[in-house]
Amino acid sequence: MTKKDLISRIAEETGVTKRDSEMMLDKIVKVITDELAETGEIRIAGLGTFRIGTVAETTRFNALAGGTKTYPEHKRVRFKPGKELRDRISK
């Protein structure tokens, strides 16, 4: 599903315009992003938990390039689905 498809689906199910649906979706994404940047975690009941995690520095071998490459420590967004979502997907 693309962002455009999601906007259309929101508009269809709520009865608001696609323009308003896009604005709402953009605001939701902004709030989630801001909260993650500020606190490092956001829990959405029925969906799951988004959390900022740290990935340790790693060194990997690249056979094509014929050497190793070191990837520095960095942050990554992790998602852990909630029970309701896990149960729905498991059906």
Backbone as XML, in Angstrom:
<?xml version="1.0"?>
<chain id="A" units="angstrom">
  <residue number="1" name="MET">
    <atom name="N" x="0.848" y="-1.176" z="0.000"/>
    <atom name="CA" x="0.000" y="0.000" z="0.000"/>
    <atom name="C" x="0.893" y="1.238" z="0.000"/>
  </residue>
  <residue number="2" name="THR">
    <atom name="N" x="0.582" y="2.168" z="-0.848"/>
    <atom name="CA" x="1.338" y="3.419" z="-0.923"/>
    <atom name="C" x="0.644" y="4.486" z="-0.073"/>
  </residue>
  <residue number="3" name="LYS">
    <atom name="N" x="1.329" y="5.599" z="0.098"/>
    <atom name="CA" x="0.742" y="6.710" z="0.849"/>
    <atom name="C" x="-0.551" y="7.167" z="0.172"/>
  </residue>
  <residue number="4" name="LYS">
    <atom name="N" x="-0.531" y="7.230" z="-1.146"/>
    <atom name="CA" x="-1.717" y="7.650" z="-1.901"/>
    <atom name="C" x="-2.885" y="6.693" z="-1.649"/>
  </residue>
  <residue number="5" name="ASP">
    <atom name="N" x="-2.601" y="5.382" z="-1.638"/>
    <atom name="CA" x="-3.639" y="4.384" z="-1.357"/>
    <atom name="C" x="-4.180" y="4.548" z="0.056"/>
  </residue>
  <residue number="6" name="LEU">
    <atom name="N" x="-3.296" y="4.795" z="1.003"/>
    <atom name="CA" x="-3.698" y="4.974" z="2.397"/>
    <atom name="C" x="-4.587" y="6.205" z="2.551"/>
  </residue>
  <residue number="7" name="ILE">
    <atom name="N" x="-4.230" y="7.282" z="1.897"/>
    <atom name="CA" x="-5.034" y="8.513" z="1.942"/>
    <atom name="C" x="-6.419" y="8.256" z="1.366"/>
  </residue>
  <residue number="8" name="SER">
    <atom name="N" x="-6.475" y="7.552" z="0.254"/>
    <atom name="CA" x="-7.761" y="7.231" z="-0.367"/>
    <atom name="C" x="-8.614" y="6.376" z="0.567"/>
  </residue>
  <residue number="9" name="ARG">
    <atom name="N" x="-7.995" y="5.413" z="1.209"/>
    <atom name="CA" x="-8.723" y="4.516" z="2.121"/>
    <atom name="C" x="-9.245" y="5.281" z="3.335"/>
  </residue>
  <residue number="10" name="ILE">
    <atom name="N" x="-8.431" y="6.176" z="3.886"/>
    <atom name="CA" x="-8.868" y="6.995" z="5.020"/>
    <atom name="C" x="-10.055" y="7.861" z="4.608"/>
  </residue>
  <residue number="11" name="ALA">
    <atom name="N" x="-9.957" y="8.495" z="3.439"/>
    <atom name="CA" x="-11.037" y="9.353" z="2.952"/>
    <atom name="C" x="-12.323" y="8.552" z="2.757"/>
  </residue>
  <residue number="12" name="GLU">
    <atom name="N" x="-12.181" y="7.373" z="2.203"/>
    <atom name="CA" x="-13.332" y="6.510" z="1.948"/>
    <atom name="C" x="-14.013" y="6.068" z="3.248"/>
  </residue>
  <residue number="13" name="GLU">
    <atom name="N" x="-13.223" y="5.682" z="4.232"/>
    <atom name="CA" x="-13.786" y="5.147" z="5.476"/>
    <atom name="C" x="-14.280" y="6.227" z="6.434"/>
  </residue>
  <residue number="14" name="THR">
    <atom name="N" x="-13.748" y="7.451" z="6.315"/>
    <atom name="CA" x="-14.169" y="8.512" z="7.238"/>
    <atom name="C" x="-15.147" y="9.496" z="6.613"/>
  </residue>
  <residue number="15" name="GLY">
    <atom name="N" x="-15.215" y="9.527" z="5.300"/>
    <atom name="CA" x="-16.114" y="10.458" z="4.633"/>
    <atom name="C" x="-15.558" y="11.863" z="4.494"/>
  </residue>
  <residue number="16" name="VAL">
    <atom name="N" x="-14.272" y="12.052" z="4.788"/>
    <atom name="CA" x="-13.648" y="13.364" z="4.594"/>
    <atom name="C" x="-12.958" y="13.384" z="3.231"/>
  </residue>
  <residue number="17" name="THR">
    <atom name="N" x="-12.536" y="14.548" z="2.806"/>
    <atom name="CA" x="-11.895" y="14.663" z="1.498"/>
    <atom name="C" x="-10.497" y="14.047" z="1.531"/>
  </residue>
  <residue number="18" name="LYS">
    <atom name="N" x="-9.999" y="13.738" z="0.360"/>
    <atom name="CA" x="-8.639" y="13.203" z="0.271"/>
    <atom name="C" x="-7.630" y="14.233" z="0.753"/>
  </residue>
  <residue number="19" name="ARG">
    <atom name="N" x="-7.899" y="15.487" z="0.486"/>
    <atom name="CA" x="-6.995" y="16.557" z="0.928"/>
    <atom name="C" x="-6.916" y="16.597" z="2.458"/>
  </residue>
  <residue number="20" name="ASP">
    <atom name="N" x="-8.080" y="16.508" z="3.110"/>
    <atom name="CA" x="-8.104" y="16.494" z="4.576"/>
    <atom name="C" x="-7.465" y="15.221" z="5.118"/>
  </residue>
  <residue number="21" name="SER">
    <atom name="N" x="-7.691" y="14.103" z="4.445"/>
    <atom name="CA" x="-7.085" y="12.832" z="4.857"/>
    <atom name="C" x="-5.567" y="12.901" z="4.782"/>
  </residue>
  <residue number="22" name="GLU">
    <atom name="N" x="-5.063" y="13.510" z="3.717"/>
    <atom name="CA" x="-3.614" y="13.654" z="3.568"/>
    <atom name="C" x="-3.049" y="14.542" z="4.668"/>
  </residue>
  <residue number="23" name="MET">
    <atom name="N" x="-3.756" y="15.627" z="4.985"/>
    <atom name="CA" x="-3.308" y="16.532" z="6.033"/>
    <atom name="C" x="-3.267" y="15.800" z="7.380"/>
  </residue>
  <residue number="24" name="MET">
    <atom name="N" x="-4.302" y="15.004" z="7.673"/>
    <atom name="CA" x="-4.336" y="14.256" z="8.929"/>
    <atom name="C" x="-3.200" y="13.237" z="8.989"/>
  </residue>
  <residue number="25" name="LEU">
    <atom name="N" x="-2.987" y="12.524" z="7.906"/>
    <atom name="CA" x="-1.922" y="11.525" z="7.888"/>
    <atom name="C" x="-0.560" y="12.182" z="8.075"/>
  </residue>
  <residue number="26" name="ASP">
    <atom name="N" x="-0.335" y="13.291" z="7.397"/>
    <atom name="CA" x="0.932" y="14.014" z="7.548"/>
    <atom name="C" x="1.146" y="14.473" z="8.991"/>
  </residue>
  <residue number="27" name="LYS">
    <atom name="N" x="0.088" y="14.939" z="9.638"/>
    <atom name="CA" x="0.191" y="15.387" z="11.033"/>
    <atom name="C" x="0.477" y="14.207" z="11.960"/>
  </residue>
  <residue number="28" name="ILE">
    <atom name="N" x="-0.164" y="13.068" z="11.713"/>
    <atom name="CA" x="0.078" y="11.877" z="12.531"/>
    <atom name="C" x="1.530" y="11.443" z="12.408"/>
  </residue>
  <residue number="29" name="VAL">
    <atom name="N" x="2.041" y="11.405" z="11.192"/>
    <atom name="CA" x="3.440" y="11.024" z="10.969"/>
    <atom name="C" x="4.371" y="12.013" z="11.656"/>
  </residue>
  <residue number="30" name="LYS">
    <atom name="N" x="4.066" y="13.299" z="11.586"/>
    <atom name="CA" x="4.898" y="14.320" z="12.225"/>
    <atom name="C" x="4.913" y="14.144" z="13.745"/>
  </residue>
  <residue number="31" name="VAL">
    <atom name="N" x="3.747" y="13.896" z="14.337"/>
    <atom name="CA" x="3.666" y="13.710" z="15.786"/>
    <atom name="C" x="4.474" y="12.478" z="16.201"/>
  </residue>
  <residue number="32" name="ILE">
    <atom name="N" x="4.334" y="11.378" z="15.470"/>
    <atom name="CA" x="5.092" y="10.157" z="15.784"/>
    <atom name="C" x="6.584" y="10.422" z="15.667"/>
  </residue>
  <residue number="33" name="THR">
    <atom name="N" x="7.002" y="11.061" z="14.598"/>
    <atom name="CA" x="8.416" y="11.369" z="14.374"/>
    <atom name="C" x="8.966" y="12.280" z="15.463"/>
  </residue>
  <residue number="34" name="ASP">
    <atom name="N" x="8.226" y="13.333" z="15.786"/>
    <atom name="CA" x="8.663" y="14.264" z="16.837"/>
    <atom name="C" x="8.789" y="13.565" z="18.189"/>
  </residue>
  <residue number="35" name="GLU">
    <atom name="N" x="7.814" y="12.732" z="18.515"/>
    <atom name="CA" x="7.832" y="12.026" z="19.802"/>
    <atom name="C" x="9.000" y="11.042" z="19.865"/>
  </residue>
  <residue number="36" name="LEU">
    <atom name="N" x="9.260" y="10.338" z="18.771"/>
    <atom name="CA" x="10.406" y="9.425" z="18.741"/>
    <atom name="C" x="11.715" y="10.179" z="18.940"/>
  </residue>
  <residue number="37" name="ALA">
    <atom name="N" x="11.839" y="11.319" z="18.259"/>
    <atom name="CA" x="13.059" y="12.114" z="18.384"/>
    <atom name="C" x="13.226" y="12.652" z="19.803"/>
  </residue>
  <residue number="38" name="GLU">
    <atom name="N" x="12.113" y="12.990" z="20.446"/>
    <atom name="CA" x="12.165" y="13.585" z="21.786"/>
    <atom name="C" x="12.344" y="12.551" z="22.891"/>
  </residue>
  <residue number="39" name="THR">
    <atom name="N" x="11.552" y="11.467" z="22.854"/>
    <atom name="CA" x="11.558" y="10.508" z="23.959"/>
    <atom name="C" x="12.166" y="9.153" z="23.607"/>
  </residue>
  <residue number="40" name="GLY">
    <atom name="N" x="12.249" y="8.839" z="22.322"/>
    <atom name="CA" x="12.821" y="7.561" z="21.906"/>
    <atom name="C" x="11.845" y="6.408" z="21.870"/>
  </residue>
  <residue number="41" name="GLU">
    <atom name="N" x="10.564" y="6.665" z="22.203"/>
    <atom name="CA" x="9.589" y="5.576" z="22.195"/>
    <atom name="C" x="8.179" y="6.127" z="22.073"/>
  </residue>
  <residue number="42" name="ILE">
    <atom name="N" x="7.346" y="5.417" z="21.339"/>
    <atom name="CA" x="5.922" y="5.749" z="21.275"/>
    <atom name="C" x="5.136" y="4.446" z="21.178"/>
  </residue>
  <residue number="43" name="ARG">
    <atom name="N" x="4.115" y="4.333" z="22.026"/>
    <atom name="CA" x="3.252" y="3.148" z="22.046"/>
    <atom name="C" x="1.886" y="3.533" z="21.532"/>
  </residue>
  <residue number="44" name="ILE">
    <atom name="N" x="1.384" y="2.770" z="20.583"/>
    <atom name="CA" x="0.055" y="3.002" z="20.031"/>
    <atom name="C" x="-0.762" y="1.741" z="20.288"/>
  </residue>
  <residue number="45" name="ALA">
    <atom name="N" x="-1.760" y="1.861" z="21.160"/>
    <atom name="CA" x="-2.585" y="0.711" z="21.520"/>
    <atom name="C" x="-3.213" y="0.113" z="20.266"/>
  </residue>
  <residue number="46" name="GLY">
    <atom name="N" x="-3.175" y="-1.202" z="20.169"/>
    <atom name="CA" x="-3.746" y="-1.899" z="19.026"/>
    <atom name="C" x="-2.790" y="-2.031" z="17.855"/>
  </residue>
  <residue number="47" name="LEU">
    <atom name="N" x="-1.710" y="-1.280" z="17.859"/>
    <atom name="CA" x="-0.737" y="-1.338" z="16.772"/>
    <atom name="C" x="0.588" y="-1.883" z="17.268"/>
  </residue>
  <residue number="48" name="GLY">
    <atom name="N" x="1.246" y="-1.156" z="18.161"/>
    <atom name="CA" x="2.517" y="-1.620" z="18.692"/>
    <atom name="C" x="3.368" y="-0.480" z="19.207"/>
  </residue>
  <residue number="49" name="THR">
    <atom name="N" x="4.669" y="-0.771" z="19.351"/>
    <atom name="CA" x="5.608" y="0.184" z="19.926"/>
    <atom name="C" x="6.727" y="0.483" z="18.939"/>
  </residue>
  <residue number="50" name="PHE">
    <atom name="N" x="6.946" y="1.766" z="18.713"/>
    <atom name="CA" x="8.096" y="2.226" z="17.941"/>
    <atom name="C" x="9.144" y="2.652" z="18.951"/>
  </residue>
  <residue number="51" name="ARG">
    <atom name="N" x="10.386" y="2.223" z="18.757"/>
    <atom name="CA" x="11.445" y="2.540" z="19.717"/>
    <atom name="C" x="12.739" y="2.811" z="18.953"/>
  </residue>
  <residue number="52" name="ILE">
    <atom name="N" x="13.502" y="3.780" z="19.448"/>
    <atom name="CA" x="14.821" y="4.063" z="18.877"/>
    <atom name="C" x="15.817" y="3.116" z="19.543"/>
  </residue>
  <residue number="53" name="GLY">
    <atom name="N" x="16.562" y="2.390" z="18.722"/>
    <atom name="CA" x="17.579" y="1.480" z="19.240"/>
    <atom name="C" x="18.937" y="1.842" z="18.653"/>
  </residue>
  <residue number="54" name="THR">
    <atom name="N" x="19.976" y="1.462" z="19.346"/>
    <atom name="CA" x="21.330" y="1.730" z="18.884"/>
    <atom name="C" x="21.911" y="0.458" z="18.284"/>
  </residue>
  <residue number="55" name="VAL">
    <atom name="N" x="22.465" y="0.584" z="17.086"/>
    <atom name="CA" x="23.122" y="-0.530" z="16.421"/>
    <atom name="C" x="24.622" y="-0.352" z="16.613"/>
  </residue>
  <residue number="56" name="ALA">
    <atom name="N" x="25.271" y="-1.366" z="17.158"/>
    <atom name="CA" x="26.702" y="-1.288" z="17.448"/>
    <atom name="C" x="27.523" y="-1.226" z="16.157"/>
  </residue>
  <residue number="57" name="GLU">
    <atom name="N" x="28.723" y="-0.696" z="16.276"/>
    <atom name="CA" x="29.646" y="-0.658" z="15.140"/>
    <atom name="C" x="29.950" y="-2.097" z="14.700"/>
  </residue>
  <residue number="58" name="THR">
    <atom name="N" x="29.939" y="-2.316" z="13.395"/>
    <atom name="CA" x="30.237" y="-3.651" z="12.869"/>
    <atom name="C" x="31.224" y="-3.559" z="11.719"/>
  </residue>
  <residue number="59" name="THR">
    <atom name="N" x="31.963" y="-4.633" z="11.535"/>
    <atom name="CA" x="32.868" y="-4.743" z="10.401"/>
    <atom name="C" x="32.409" y="-5.938" z="9.585"/>
  </residue>
  <residue number="60" name="ARG">
    <atom name="N" x="32.212" y="-5.712" z="8.290"/>
    <atom name="CA" x="31.717" y="-6.780" z="7.427"/>
    <atom name="C" x="32.655" y="-6.975" z="6.246"/>
  </residue>
  <residue number="61" name="PHE">
    <atom name="N" x="32.720" y="-8.219" z="5.800"/>
    <atom name="CA" x="33.542" y="-8.568" z="4.649"/>
    <atom name="C" x="32.701" y="-8.443" z="3.391"/>
  </residue>
  <residue number="62" name="ASN">
    <atom name="N" x="33.266" y="-7.806" z="2.362"/>
    <atom name="CA" x="32.594" y="-7.660" z="1.080"/>
    <atom name="C" x="33.411" y="-8.422" z="0.046"/>
  </residue>
  <residue number="63" name="ALA">
    <atom name="N" x="32.914" y="-9.571" z="-0.386"/>
    <atom name="CA" x="33.637" y="-10.419" z="-1.330"/>
    <atom name="C" x="33.811" y="-9.741" z="-2.690"/>
  </residue>
  <residue number="64" name="LEU">
    <atom name="N" x="32.839" y="-8.984" z="-3.117"/>
    <atom name="CA" x="32.923" y="-8.317" z="-4.426"/>
    <atom name="C" x="33.996" y="-7.233" z="-4.441"/>
  </residue>
  <residue number="65" name="ALA">
    <atom name="N" x="34.082" y="-6.481" z="-3.357"/>
    <atom name="CA" x="35.075" y="-5.406" z="-3.277"/>
    <atom name="C" x="36.426" y="-5.943" z="-2.809"/>
  </residue>
  <residue number="66" name="GLY">
    <atom name="N" x="36.417" y="-7.127" z="-2.232"/>
    <atom name="CA" x="37.664" y="-7.742" z="-1.790"/>
    <atom name="C" x="38.242" y="-7.158" z="-0.520"/>
  </residue>
  <residue number="67" name="GLY">
    <atom name="N" x="37.423" y="-6.737" z="0.371"/>
    <atom name="CA" x="37.924" y="-6.185" z="1.626"/>
    <atom name="C" x="36.833" y="-6.090" z="2.667"/>
  </residue>
  <residue number="68" name="THR">
    <atom name="N" x="37.136" y="-5.408" z="3.737"/>
    <atom name="CA" x="36.158" y="-5.220" z="4.800"/>
    <atom name="C" x="35.723" y="-3.768" z="4.853"/>
  </residue>
  <residue number="69" name="LYS">
    <atom name="N" x="34.569" y="-3.573" z="5.413"/>
    <atom name="CA" x="34.044" y="-2.224" z="5.580"/>
    <atom name="C" x="33.509" y="-2.118" z="7.001"/>
  </residue>
  <residue number="70" name="THR">
    <atom name="N" x="33.822" y="-1.015" z="7.661"/>
    <atom name="CA" x="33.344" y="-0.777" z="9.015"/>
    <atom name="C" x="32.157" y="0.175" z="8.965"/>
  </residue>
  <residue number="71" name="TYR">
    <atom name="N" x="31.085" y="-0.245" z="9.601"/>
    <atom name="CA" x="29.887" y="0.573" z="9.705"/>
    <atom name="C" x="29.835" y="1.144" z="11.116"/>
  </residue>
  <residue number="72" name="PRO">
    <atom name="N" x="29.775" y="2.463" z="11.261"/>
    <atom name="CA" x="29.800" y="3.068" z="12.593"/>
    <atom name="C" x="28.513" y="2.797" z="13.372"/>
  </residue>
  <residue number="73" name="GLU">
    <atom name="N" x="28.588" y="2.987" z="14.668"/>
    <atom name="CA" x="27.405" y="2.875" z="15.511"/>
    <atom name="C" x="26.378" y="3.892" z="15.027"/>
  </residue>
  <residue number="74" name="HIS">
    <atom name="N" x="25.113" y="3.478" z="14.983"/>
    <atom name="CA" x="24.060" y="4.388" z="14.535"/>
    <atom name="C" x="22.739" y="3.997" z="15.192"/>
  </residue>
  <residue number="75" name="LYS">
    <atom name="N" x="21.762" y="4.871" z="15.047"/>
    <atom name="CA" x="20.445" y="4.633" z="15.626"/>
    <atom name="C" x="19.499" y="4.129" z="14.547"/>
  </residue>
  <residue number="76" name="ARG">
    <atom name="N" x="18.521" y="3.315" z="14.987"/>
    <atom name="CA" x="17.559" y="2.731" z="14.062"/>
    <atom name="C" x="16.206" y="2.652" z="14.763"/>
  </residue>
  <residue number="77" name="VAL">
    <atom name="N" x="15.146" y="2.871" z="13.994"/>
    <atom name="CA" x="13.799" y="2.734" z="14.552"/>
    <atom name="C" x="13.422" y="1.258" z="14.519"/>
  </residue>
  <residue number="78" name="ARG">
    <atom name="N" x="12.974" y="0.777" z="15.652"/>
    <atom name="CA" x="12.513" y="-0.606" z="15.777"/>
    <atom name="C" x="10.999" y="-0.574" z="16.003"/>
  </residue>
  <residue number="79" name="PHE">
    <atom name="N" x="10.320" y="-1.601" z="15.531"/>
    <atom name="CA" x="8.881" y="-1.704" z="15.744"/>
    <atom name="C" x="8.560" y="-3.078" z="16.305"/>
  </residue>
  <residue number="80" name="LYS">
    <atom name="N" x="7.812" y="-3.086" z="17.381"/>
    <atom name="CA" x="7.360" y="-4.333" z="17.981"/>
    <atom name="C" x="5.837" y="-4.318" z="17.928"/>
  </residue>
  <residue number="81" name="PRO">
    <atom name="N" x="5.244" y="-5.219" z="17.146"/>
    <atom name="CA" x="3.779" y="-5.218" z="17.038"/>
    <atom name="C" x="3.111" y="-5.556" z="18.362"/>
  </residue>
  <residue number="82" name="GLY">
    <atom name="N" x="1.950" y="-4.947" z="18.589"/>
    <atom name="CA" x="1.170" y="-5.226" z="19.785"/>
    <atom name="C" x="0.418" y="-6.541" z="19.641"/>
  </residue>
  <residue number="83" name="LYS">
    <atom name="N" x="-0.155" y="-7.003" z="20.735"/>
    <atom name="CA" x="-0.847" y="-8.287" z="20.743"/>
    <atom name="C" x="-1.990" y="-8.321" z="19.728"/>
  </residue>
  <residue number="84" name="GLU">
    <atom name="N" x="-2.774" y="-7.261" z="19.650"/>
    <atom name="CA" x="-3.916" y="-7.211" z="18.729"/>
    <atom name="C" x="-3.445" y="-7.373" z="17.278"/>
  </residue>
  <residue number="85" name="LEU">
    <atom name="N" x="-2.372" y="-6.691" z="16.902"/>
    <atom name="CA" x="-1.840" y="-6.799" z="15.548"/>
    <atom name="C" x="-1.259" y="-8.197" z="15.297"/>
  </residue>
  <residue number="86" name="ARG">
    <atom name="N" x="-0.520" y="-8.727" z="16.257"/>
    <atom name="CA" x="0.046" y="-10.087" z="16.114"/>
    <atom name="C" x="-1.067" y="-11.104" z="15.918"/>
  </residue>
  <residue number="87" name="ASP">
    <atom name="N" x="-2.133" y="-10.985" z="16.726"/>
    <atom name="CA" x="-3.240" y="-11.920" z="16.621"/>
    <atom name="C" x="-3.939" y="-11.812" z="15.257"/>
  </residue>
  <residue number="88" name="ARG">
    <atom name="N" x="-4.092" y="-10.608" z="14.770"/>
    <atom name="CA" x="-4.762" y="-10.377" z="13.484"/>
    <atom name="C" x="-3.945" y="-10.960" z="12.324"/>
  </residue>
  <residue number="89" name="ILE">
    <atom name="N" x="-2.635" y="-10.796" z="12.380"/>
    <atom name="CA" x="-1.761" y="-11.286" z="11.322"/>
    <atom name="C" x="-1.639" y="-12.805" z="11.371"/>
  </residue>
  <residue number="90" name="SER">
    <atom name="N" x="-1.727" y="-13.387" z="12.557"/>
    <atom name="CA" x="-1.555" y="-14.833" z="12.739"/>
    <atom name="C" x="-2.718" y="-15.660" z="12.204"/>
  </residue>
  <residue number="91" name="LYS">
    <atom name="N" x="-3.807" y="-15.046" z="11.911"/>
    <atom name="CA" x="-5.004" y="-15.792" z="11.450"/>
    <atom name="C" x="-4.779" y="-16.450" z="10.123"/>
  </residue>
</chain>
